[in-house]
Amino acid sequence: MSYIDSGSNGLYVLDAATLGIADCAGPNGGWSCPASTTSFTFTNTGANSASGPVAIKIANGDSLFSNLAFAAFDDVGGFNTGIVDYGLPFFLSRTICVGIEGRSANGAFGPFWAYG
């Protein structure tokens, strides 16, 4: 199960034990700290049973936050048990389209999310 949420400040994926990624220590606790940037592919399935893969990357939170030249990251992540939260970083690395409920967009009726 997953959802797209521009209000979340990270990409929140399954728990650390399932993915084999270390949790950051100290002041960055709660963020993920893999030894190197790690790629994941999840399969999203819509209410209409259409499905497709979505790829994300999770980088080391300690390394990201130590670089004060950047204020936003498309690969910062944390953990969320049993559900994937595609937060703001998901929006930074792709085009997102929103279909408004009851409205048509090229023959498709909302609500829907589309991304590439």
Secondary structure as UniProt FT lines:
FT   STRAND          2..4
FT   TURN            6..7
FT   STRAND          11..13
FT   HELIX           16..19
FT   HELIX           26..28
FT   TURN            29..30
FT   STRAND          31..32
FT   STRAND          38..45
FT   TURN            47..48
FT   STRAND          51..58
FT   HELIX           61..66
FT   TURN            68..69
FT   STRAND          77..79
FT   TURN            81..82
FT   STRAND          84..86
FT   HELIX           88..92
FT   STRAND          96..99
FT   STRAND          104..105
FT   TURN            106..107
FT   STRAND          108..110
FT   STRAND          112..115
//
